[in-house]
Every structure is written in structure tokens, then in C-alpha cells.
Amino acid sequence: MPTQSQPRATALAAATLLLSATLAACGGGDSKDEDLSAQKLSWKDCPAPAASEGGGDAPSPLPGGAEWQCATMKAPLDWAKPKGDTIDIALIKAATNGDKKDRIGSLVFNFGGPGGSGITTLPAFGEEYAKLRTRYDLVSFDPRGVGRSAGIECEDDDALDAYFQQDSTPDDEAEKKKLIDNVKAFNDGCEKNAGSTLPHVRTTDAARDMDLMRQVLGDDKLHYFGISYGTELGGVYAHLFPKKVGRAVFDAVVDPTQNAEQGSLGQAEGFQLALDNFAKDCTSQEADCPIGDTEKDVEDRIAKLLKDLDSKPITGLPPRELTQTAATNGIAQSLYSKDFWPYLTQGLEEAYEGDGKILMALSDSMNGRNEDGEYNNIQSANVSINCADDKARYNTEYVEKKLPEFREASPLFGDYLAWGMVGCTDWAVEGQADHPDVSAEGAPPVVVIGNTGDPATPYEGARKMAQALGKGVGVELTYKGQGHGAYDSKNKCVRDAVDGYLLKGTVPKAGTVCS
């Protein structure tokens, strides 16, 4: 749930890496008559991630001692001028460890955001996809505007600290003005620092990059695993290049039929459902729930905590305090995975006693802040890509008119997500469309997985995606679970269906339900 942007699906993997931020300069150059599809990639051992990707150490060797390999691909800065200036797209690869005669090709991953670094995320979660590596080279990348692919930085670390602490749910005219002023300063920073890149970070641009990537990798078809926003990117690719789609899986699916407002409202409902499920789980255990006696009691106490924090923050991670915004963000982050629920319980327990460290750490994770106070560029990229994609521009008057509807969807998250719609109000680049076109007549089957307990990409989006892809293309599979996504739940039914399709080409029966 990105702060003060058009809320989209934030990939859990990217959000939980606690990365850092700095500007990654775009690769310059002038391709002129160069055929970029014929370029040869120079694969080398991966360096430590750039600050905009999160910093830290170079990725650890793969099981068996093989090293991750990294390369840079040149793509047109402006796809309308394919012979013009270029941009560098950073790639990472784990070559298949299976028999060469069984190799299918490359399997390209996008983990979502938008704004998540594939260079950092794929190695961090590579073991989850070990079985797929028996027949594929596993490949991921930093999409344009992200990490080392001309990563956009809108403000410096100190300014981001203040930005993510601000009152994001204003109660009076003075607070509204301050919020809008802060959003404008952030957006102006994006425009200033991104320069010529800002108009060219749309999802359609990234999809065209992926088709160039397919060619440069030597694949006739793009085999693809998209997660969260990665499903929207995959759907746009399928629309633009239906005959080039190979075996594709969409997990934690974005509803492609919704505009930005509808997406925000859907997330309000999704996060409220996840909170309800968390409260039910806590109070149904044999041991007493330490944060409430009933589901209503749990949620009432959370609501009171947030109301109190609006006027009186508590100790967070010094010197910062836990504000209402940071607490709301931390609670939302913990709902992305059932594995995080114990941290939410402990964080709330401690917050009720005046200690907000755990909730603030969860909020930092969402925002891409590491323990050293450095931010990656996930939020700057998130806003830049969303605002370039989404045509709608909302003002404070419109948000105020919509507040009752958002509050009905979620008493806890409604205001926060409604006010988040002002994130693109002063954006320098016109948005492309009300919603993406993912119709893909002529494409092969795409497996589309919806999770009934998903907070960030509500379950209904999977059916809408399957329908929008077209008859005979979208194949819907349901996972009755909790959290954002299904494959990383390790559910055997889901894993068997996905692995069976990607490795053997066996299309699961439409309407399959896993629990």
C-alpha cells in the first residue's frame, strides 16, 4: 500500500527487503542505426546491489556453488524513436542447472510494486523457484525507473523520513494544505531528478523492454512469471505481443478493469478483510489473544490507537516517533503475509504500552528504508510509474466527496487510501489511460491465480483479468488462503498446478480451487 501514490499492488518480496535509496543514473548513449535486438549481453558476476536497489552484499552463490550473473541491456529511451537515445536495463540470471536438452528457455520474473527491484528480489527468494530452474534460466530485471535502470529518486533520505511521517489523513484546512504542499514538493523532486526519463516509465514501455529482452536472450517466446503489479505488466505484454507469449503465470492479480479510484477502494476492502481475518485468527486461538477479547475488541483498540497517535505520537525508532501514518502503514505491511501476523500482534501489544518500534520497522519495510536510514527507490518509482500510467487526477474536493464510501469499505484504512489518490494531482506527465488494456486474442493459455484473502490485490481481480485476457487465454485458479500471492504460500496444490504448466505445459483445469 504505497504512501501518497495511486495505491497499486506492492510486492511483498520487494517491500520486505528493507532496501536503501539513491539516484541510479540512466545509461546514456545514442543507438542511431544499431539493431538493439542483435546486441550481445556481457554476463558477469553480480556486483553488490546499488543503493537504489537496497545496497548490501552481492548475491550469495546458488546451491552447488554457481554464481548469479548480471548484465545490462540497452533499450530505446523513447519507444516512439527506436533509433534515438538509449536507456540501460539491468538484468540478473541464474542459468538452468538441468540437462541442456531439457532446457525450455528463459523464465522472466517481475515481482511487482511497481518499483520493486528484480535484481535484488530474485536472488533473495531464488530458492522458492529452484524447481523451475531445472528447465529454465531464471531471469529478472530492474524495470525502467527502478534501481539501476535509470532509477528515479524524488527526495533525499531526510526529506523522505518527513514525508512518510506526515499526517496523511487531514482533518482541517491547514492539514489539507500541508499534505498537498508535501505531495507537490515530492512530485516536483521526481520531475527535477528524473529529467528526460519521466515520460518514458509507463507499463507499456516496460512491456516493450521485455519483448526486446526476449529477443536478446534468444527466446522465440516470452515465458513469464508475474506477481502483483507484475500481472498487469504481463497482461499489457500479452496485449501488445499475443503471438510472442509462451508459458505465463500471473499470481496476486491486479484487476485490469479498474481505474485508480476503483483500485484504491478495492484495496480498502481488501485490507479490511485481511484485518478481519487477523482479528478472527487471534481471538480463535486456545491461548488468550493479547490484543483483544473479541474480533470487534481487537479492531476497536487498533482504531483508538490510531486516533490517539493522530494528536500524540509515541516512541518509534529514535529519533523518529510513531505517527498515525507510520502505524497505519506498518499495520498494512503486516497484512501482506500470515507469517507477519505474530509481529503485528507483538507490535500492537508494545504500542499500547507506548513503544512503537515494531510497527515503525514494518512501516520502514513498506517504504524501502533500511536500518541505516537509507531508502531504496521503490516509492519514487511507484509514484512515477503509476502517475505515468493512470489518466485520473484527483483533487481534495473530490476526495472529500468520496470519503464516506471509503470509510464504509474500511473504517481503518478508508481515509488513508482515499487521501492517497491525491498523489498524482500535480504530476508533470499526462497519464496514459483509465486502465490498462490486456485483451490478448491469439495468445496461449495464461494461468491466473487469485487468493481469497489477498489484501493488496483482492481476489475478484483474478476473474476480471482472466475475462479481460479473452476466451481461451485466461485460466483462473483459486487459492483459499491468506496474504499477498499464492505460489509463495508453498501450498502443494498451487505449486503442482504452476510447476506442471511451466515445466510440462499441462494447463490446469479452469476453475481449479486449492485450499
JOLINSUL-V989774 format. One record per run of one state. SS is the DSSP state (A for helix, B for strand, O for the rest). FROM is the first residue (numbers start at 1). TO is the last residue. If there is no record, write none. Layout:
ss=SS from=FROM to=TO
ss=SS from=FROM to=TO
This chain:
ss=O from=1 to=11
ss=A from=12 to=15
ss=O from=16 to=29
ss=B from=30 to=30
ss=O from=31 to=35
ss=A from=36 to=38
ss=O from=39 to=43
ss=B from=44 to=45
ss=O from=46 to=50
ss=A from=51 to=53
ss=O from=54 to=68
ss=B from=69 to=76
ss=O from=77 to=84
ss=B from=85 to=94
ss=O from=95 to=99
ss=A from=100 to=102
ss=O from=103 to=104
ss=B from=105 to=110
ss=O from=111 to=117
ss=A from=118 to=124
ss=O from=125 to=125
ss=A from=126 to=129
ss=O from=130 to=131
ss=A from=132 to=134
ss=O from=135 to=135
ss=B from=136 to=141
ss=O from=142 to=145
ss=B from=146 to=146
ss=O from=147 to=148
ss=B from=149 to=149
ss=O from=150 to=156
ss=A from=157 to=165
ss=O from=166 to=172
ss=A from=173 to=200
ss=O from=201 to=202
ss=A from=203 to=216
ss=O from=217 to=221
ss=B from=222 to=227
ss=O from=228 to=228
ss=A from=229 to=240
ss=O from=241 to=241
ss=A from=242 to=244
ss=B from=245 to=251
ss=O from=252 to=259
ss=A from=260 to=284
ss=O from=285 to=294
ss=A from=295 to=311
ss=O from=312 to=313
ss=B from=314 to=315
ss=O from=316 to=320
ss=B from=321 to=322
ss=O from=323 to=323
ss=A from=324 to=334
ss=O from=335 to=337
ss=A from=338 to=352
ss=O from=353 to=354
ss=B from=355 to=355
ss=O from=356 to=356
ss=A from=357 to=367
ss=O from=368 to=368
ss=B from=369 to=369
ss=O from=370 to=374
ss=B from=375 to=375
ss=O from=376 to=377
ss=A from=378 to=389
ss=B from=390 to=390
ss=O from=391 to=395
ss=A from=396 to=409
ss=O from=410 to=413
ss=A from=414 to=424
ss=O from=425 to=432
ss=B from=433 to=433
ss=O from=434 to=445
ss=B from=446 to=453
ss=O from=454 to=459
ss=A from=460 to=469
ss=O from=470 to=473
ss=B from=474 to=482
ss=O from=483 to=486
ss=A from=487 to=489
ss=O from=490 to=491
ss=A from=492 to=504
ss=O from=505 to=511
ss=B from=512 to=514
ss=O from=515 to=515
